[in-house]
Amino acid sequence: MIEKIGVIGAGQMGSGIAQVCAAAGLSVCLYDINGEQLAKAVAGISKNFDRQIAKGKMSEAEKDPALSRISTASTMSALGSCDLVIEAATESEEVKRAIFKQLVPNLKPEALVATNTSSISITRLAASTDRPHKFIGMHFMNPVPVMQLVELIRGIATDDDTFQAIKALVAKLGKTAAIAEDFPAFIVNRILLPMINEAVYTLYEGVGSVEAIDTAMKLGANHPMGPLELADFIGLDTCLSIMQVLYEGLADSKYRPCPLLVKYVEAGWLGRKVGRGFYDYSGPTPRPTR
Ligand SMILES: NC(=O)c1ccc[n+]([C@@H]2O[C@H](COP(=O)([O-])OP(=O)(O)OC[C@H]3O[C@@H](n4cnc5c(N)ncnc54)[C@H](O)[C@@H]3O)[C@@H](O)[C@H]2O)c1
């Protein structure tokens, strides 16, 4: 039975995962190396619950118990009693491998481990733990409380008990699972990220402005968000990492990251989470930067 969940990384994804787990009645321990990020995550979750109450999706009486199910931690030993730990830290294989190495000595032998990676091989990440058979890809979408899908990805060693337990958890969270094979970027990002990268090339080559590209795709292809707006929402560092995984993993030049995307990441213009990307978010409404 999965009753206590550890979440590693309290950024936009980790805090969203913690929120939906707590709302579903599970106890959550949220861990991050950055203490400020932990405080920000808990404040954000509280605000999101208020928003859900205002919309009639949650009752006032449910809020405090749900919030009290979330604890925060800055040491990994706090994750020792978890039945499942979901890793949602920065999209870097090096960072994730180091986390798993440090995590596993703290875990119960029967604990399951999942990663929310957007693109990195589940089999390779599993190999950096002592339990590849209890390891799985659990790819939530952003924003987690709103998006219905969770992609499930088995590594080569993932056993059926692990897969079934995680599939049942997805249902308990009120989400829908889609099963993907362990190929670079799985299904959603294999299709979505090359489109976003192409939108950045379209900007880079001067085919259109930020506004023209987003308006064209919203009104011309009926996308709810333009691709550059979406890139800012995902985080340009995450977008670049996914393109690099596709480029290297599939060894095909069609996936080469656009130099303009590289430049934005090098400048620290990572999108919405830092206040600037293809749009500037410092004013009341986002302003295109090109
Ligand atoms: N942004 C998206 O749209 C999206 C969607 C699905 C999946 N993901 C994946 O989720 C993961 C997190 O993405 P995000 O958008 O939340 O990123 P983010 O930048 O908002 O948050 C990352 C968090 O990880 C923390 N962190 C970094 N190193 C750590 C360590 N060693 N130990 C503990 N915490 C550490 C950082 O302090 C930060 O709080 C990535 O693997 C990403 O690919 C992102």
The ligand as an ORCA input file, in Angstrom:
! r2SCAN-3c Opt
* xyz 0 1
  N       8.414     22.063    -16.359
  C       7.649     21.185    -16.958
  O       6.753     21.558    -17.742
  C       7.827     19.722    -16.690
  C       6.805     18.817    -17.057
  C       6.974     17.456    -16.771
  C       8.138     17.020    -16.155
  N       9.124     17.920    -15.814
  C      10.338     17.418    -15.153
  O      10.222     17.622    -13.751
  C      11.518     17.844    -13.194
  C      11.524     19.161    -12.450
  O      11.185     20.207    -13.325
  P      10.614     21.607    -12.797
  O       9.994     22.279    -13.964
  O       9.843     21.418    -11.540
  O      12.019     22.360    -12.460
  P      12.288     23.565    -11.442
  O      13.509     24.238    -11.934
  O      11.022     24.359    -11.225
  O      12.578     22.801    -10.048
  C      13.667     21.959     -9.840
  C      13.884     21.848     -8.341
  O      14.894     20.841     -8.093
  C      15.662     21.273     -7.013
  N      16.927     20.548     -6.987
  C      18.007     20.699     -7.796
  N      18.992     19.846     -7.428
  C      18.508     19.138     -6.363
  C      19.050     18.126     -5.523
  N      20.272     17.663     -5.716
  N      18.278     17.641     -4.538
  C      17.016     18.120     -4.340
  N      16.459     19.076     -5.087
  C      17.190     19.582     -6.092
  C      15.824     22.781     -7.218
  O      16.178     23.420     -6.005
  C      14.408     23.152     -7.691
  O      13.576     23.497     -6.609
  C      12.508     17.774    -14.368
  O      13.002     16.464    -14.476
  C      11.614     18.112    -15.547
  O      12.111     17.621    -16.762
  C       8.978     19.259    -16.055
*
